[in-house]
Amino acid sequence: MLSQTVEYALRAVVTLASAEGRPMVTANLAKATDVPMGYLYKVLQQLGRRDLVQSQRGSKGGFTLRKKPEEITLLEVINAVDPFKRIHRCPMDQIQEVDVLCPLHHRIDEAMANLEKAFRETTIDELLCDAERPYPLCMTLHDAPEEEPASGTQAGG
Amino acid sequence: MLSQTVEYALRAVVTLASAEGRPMVTANLAKATDVPMGYLYKVLQQLGRRDLVQSQRGSKGGFTLRKKPEEITLLEVINAVDPFKRIHRCPMDQIQEVDVLCPLHHRIDEAMANLEKAFRETTIDELLCDAERPYPLCMTLHDAPEEEPASGTQAGG
């Protein structure tokens, strides 16, 4: 139910969190997250506008997180790229505003509120220190991101 | 986060439940649910294939629910038209299957499991007898569906 953009943004943030502050260039981040480079770059720009990531140019440049993993919630990442939708007004009520939602939309919104709460209460660092699942992303079980090239890299795509 | 098709299917089932067994022709159901008639007809066909609605031709024909509202859950309606998606395998794991999801997809799936449970535990009749919200759909506050025409109607669209 989460969009592809949300999925890609979460992969990027988790991977940057695992890098523990070492900058990652777009090409390496794309490989580690299995996201097309152009798509990933747009997602990183959206995350940058919400102050979740930052980029630095130069031979040791690349993307890093702007905040500590324990300060970033799943909901913040989701809202940065594809804001979580709640039902504030019944989509059928085109005639006049009413204060209460109908039971159908009230129930759906109640379920959405619980989902939003779960995402608000989970921080990125919780995904890094799960004893049963030592690797934050499945692909890293098989294909760890390569070391950054020593020079000539750019933060941008 | 629910698709338009799911939203329309839920409106149709709730409206048919409110009709308490009286058949509704597609045109009236489209008006009561504020759904384009062609779209609604396709949704009704999908619901029919899952034995949630049935249609009857003739002057007193139309669509009715095949089960009692207390026997239909929100999840059944959702699954009939756009099956609820859980994460059974990490979408990044293209190399080999692993039994455990990575922490990111495990957390997302856990949240999805709770959402699925909420939809499984809510039946259509619960939307009909909410004392605080006496109308099952917002639009019916303003624009109750008209009486069925006396003759010449067809169940189909």
Interface residues (C-beta under 8 A of the other chain):
Chain A: M1 L2 E7 L10 R11 V14 T33 D34 L74 F84 K85 C90 P91 M92 D93 Q94 I95 Q96 V98 V100 L101 C102 P103 L104 H105 H106 R107 I108 E110 A111 M112 N114 L115 A118 F119 T122 E126 L127 L128 D130 E132 R133 Y135 P136 L137 C138 M139 T140 L141 H142 D143
Chain B: M1 L2 E7 L10 R11 V14 T33 D34 L74 F84 K85 C90 P91 M92 D93 Q94 I95 Q96 V98 V100 L101 C102 P103 L104 H105 H106 R107 I108 E110 A111 M112 N114 L115 A118 F119 T122 E126 L127 L128 D130 E132 R133 Y135 P136 L137 C138 M139 T140 L141 H142 D143
